[in-house]
Amino acid sequence: MENNLSPIIGNYPPAPIRRKPASSTVNTPSSTNPTKENKHTAPEEQKLTPAQQWTRSVARLVLECLNGLRRIQRYDRWITSSACDALTGYRKAWVKTYGEKSHLVKLGKAHASSPAPGVLECWVSYSVAGRTRALALRLEQGNKQWVLSAVEV
């Protein structure tokens, strides 16, 4: 299964940039100890398959759009019109439930499966305002790139 999913790495939009902590005591890998883990990467992200990494990246992008941190229209190259309409509706429901103020969202474990060649179905749990919910995504391979074709919150 992993061999079928590896081509998506170079063909989907990059994940949002994460800033390093502004702390003066930043832990960096020691040159004397090359086996030391990178402490800037969350432990759950260090052992993910490429499909799971993309699932988390796309889920993060969708949740940032729902939370109002990113505009949905910015990603129209990678989102079908039906998925964009669904996201717009989910954004309105999100505002109704949580208000305009952005909320801290914590991603849970990512899952991915490939029911057919050129199709990736993903789901990830997330927590917001003390409640755990699920996000389901369907990515389809288009002309040399992957496109978000369906989303369920």
C-alpha positions as semicolon CSV with decimal commas, in nm:
position;residue;x (nm);y (nm);z (nm)
1;M;0,000;0,000;0,000
2;E;0,279;0,243;0,086
3;N;0,430;0,218;-0,263
4;N;0,102;0,336;-0,420
5;L;0,082;0,637;-0,189
6;S;0,437;0,770;-0,206
7;P;0,388;0,981;-0,524
8;I;0,168;1,229;-0,336
9;I;0,468;1,369;-0,149
10;G;0,584;1,600;-0,426
11;N;0,247;1,684;-0,579
12;Y;0,037;1,837;-0,302
13;P;0,068;2,186;-0,151
14;P;0,320;2,213;0,129
15;A;0,207;2,204;0,488
16;P;0,176;2,535;0,672
17;I;0,505;2,660;0,813
18;R;0,556;2,588;1,180
19;R;0,751;2,832;1,385
20;K;1,011;2,711;1,632
21;P;0,964;2,801;1,998
22;A;1,095;3,145;2,093
23;S;1,257;3,002;2,403
24;S;1,623;3,076;2,471
25;T;1,683;2,711;2,559
26;V;1,617;2,546;2,225
27;N;1,716;2,179;2,213
28;T;1,900;2,093;1,895
29;P;2,048;1,760;1,795
30;S;2,396;1,729;1,933
31;S;2,680;1,667;1,691
32;T;2,837;1,439;1,952
33;N;2,522;1,228;1,977
34;P;2,376;1,169;1,628
35;T;2,110;0,929;1,761
36;K;1,945;1,201;1,968
37;E;1,588;1,276;1,847
38;N;1,493;1,613;1,707
39;K;1,287;1,773;1,985
40;H;1,120;2,025;1,752
41;T;0,911;1,753;1,587
42;A;0,624;1,607;1,784
43;P;0,689;1,242;1,877
44;E;0,377;1,123;1,694
45;E;0,499;1,290;1,372
46;Q;0,842;1,125;1,382
47;K;0,702;0,777;1,303
48;L;0,437;0,856;1,040
49;T;0,419;0,708;0,693
50;P;0,413;0,952;0,398
51;A;0,037;0,901;0,360
52;Q;-0,020;0,981;0,728
53;Q;0,202;1,290;0,702
54;W;-0,006;1,417;0,410
55;T;-0,325;1,335;0,595
56;R;-0,213;1,550;0,887
57;S;-0,100;1,831;0,655
58;V;-0,428;1,842;0,463
59;A;-0,629;1,810;0,785
60;R;-0,433;2,098;0,936
61;L;-0,501;2,308;0,626
62;V;-0,876;2,229;0,636
63;L;-0,901;2,301;1,009
64;E;-0,716;2,631;0,967
65;C;-0,968;2,727;0,697
66;L;-1,257;2,632;0,926
67;N;-1,100;2,822;1,214
68;G;-1,071;3,136;1,001
69;L;-0,692;3,143;0,995
70;R;-0,675;3,081;0,617
71;R;-0,908;3,166;0,330
72;I;-1,063;2,864;0,158
73;Q;-1,042;3,030;-0,184
74;R;-0,663;3,045;-0,152
75;Y;-0,651;2,670;-0,218
76;D;-0,893;2,649;-0,510
77;R;-0,624;2,484;-0,727
78;W;-0,617;2,185;-0,493
79;I;-0,985;2,170;-0,395
80;T;-1,278;2,072;-0,617
81;S;-1,578;2,303;-0,629
82;S;-1,796;2,055;-0,435
83;A;-1,532;2,027;-0,158
84;C;-1,499;2,407;-0,152
85;D;-1,877;2,442;-0,114
86;A;-1,875;2,186;0,167
87;L;-1,591;2,371;0,343
88;T;-1,778;2,700;0,312
89;G;-2,084;2,541;0,474
90;Y;-1,871;2,385;0,749
91;R;-1,708;2,725;0,809
92;K;-2,052;2,881;0,868
93;A;-2,142;2,600;1,109
94;W;-1,803;2,640;1,282
95;V;-1,869;3,013;1,337
96;K;-2,216;2,935;1,468
97;T;-2,077;2,678;1,713
98;Y;-1,748;2,839;1,823
99;G;-1,783;3,204;1,717
100;E;-1,547;3,414;1,504
101;K;-1,260;3,385;1,751
102;S;-1,006;3,121;1,652
103;H;-0,966;2,824;1,884
104;L;-0,678;2,595;1,962
105;V;-0,721;2,274;1,765
106;K;-0,520;1,963;1,849
107;L;-0,479;1,696;1,581
108;G;-0,504;1,333;1,679
109;K;-0,389;1,021;1,501
110;A;-0,405;1,018;1,120
111;H;-0,523;0,724;0,911
112;A;-0,512;0,672;0,536
113;S;-0,618;0,402;0,294
114;S;-0,616;0,365;-0,081
115;P;-0,940;0,200;-0,202
116;A;-0,838;0,241;-0,567
117;P;-0,534;0,361;-0,762
118;G;-0,522;0,739;-0,761
119;V;-0,757;0,767;-0,461
120;L;-0,662;0,827;-0,099
121;E;-0,923;0,826;0,177
122;C;-0,805;0,980;0,502
123;W;-0,945;1,047;0,843
124;V;-0,802;1,217;1,148
125;S;-0,938;1,295;1,492
126;Y;-0,907;1,643;1,636
127;S;-0,996;1,817;1,960
128;V;-1,140;2,165;1,991
129;A;-1,296;2,329;2,296
130;G;-1,273;2,008;2,498
131;R;-1,455;1,789;2,242
132;T;-1,304;1,527;2,015
133;R;-1,435;1,506;1,661
134;A;-1,339;1,344;1,330
135;L;-1,244;1,484;0,992
136;A;-1,270;1,268;0,678
137;L;-1,097;1,361;0,351
138;R;-1,085;1,214;0,002
139;L;-0,792;1,296;-0,223
140;E;-0,796;1,206;-0,591
141;Q;-0,511;1,222;-0,833
142;G;-0,581;1,472;-1,110
143;N;-0,349;1,601;-1,380
144;K;-0,009;1,557;-1,212
145;Q;-0,140;1,670;-0,872
146;W;-0,365;1,552;-0,593
147;V;-0,696;1,729;-0,536
148;L;-0,918;1,736;-0,227
149;S;-1,246;1,608;-0,369
150;A;-1,455;1,552;-0,053
151;V;-1,448;1,657;0,309
152;E;-1,670;1,565;0,606
153;V;-1,644;1,725;0,948
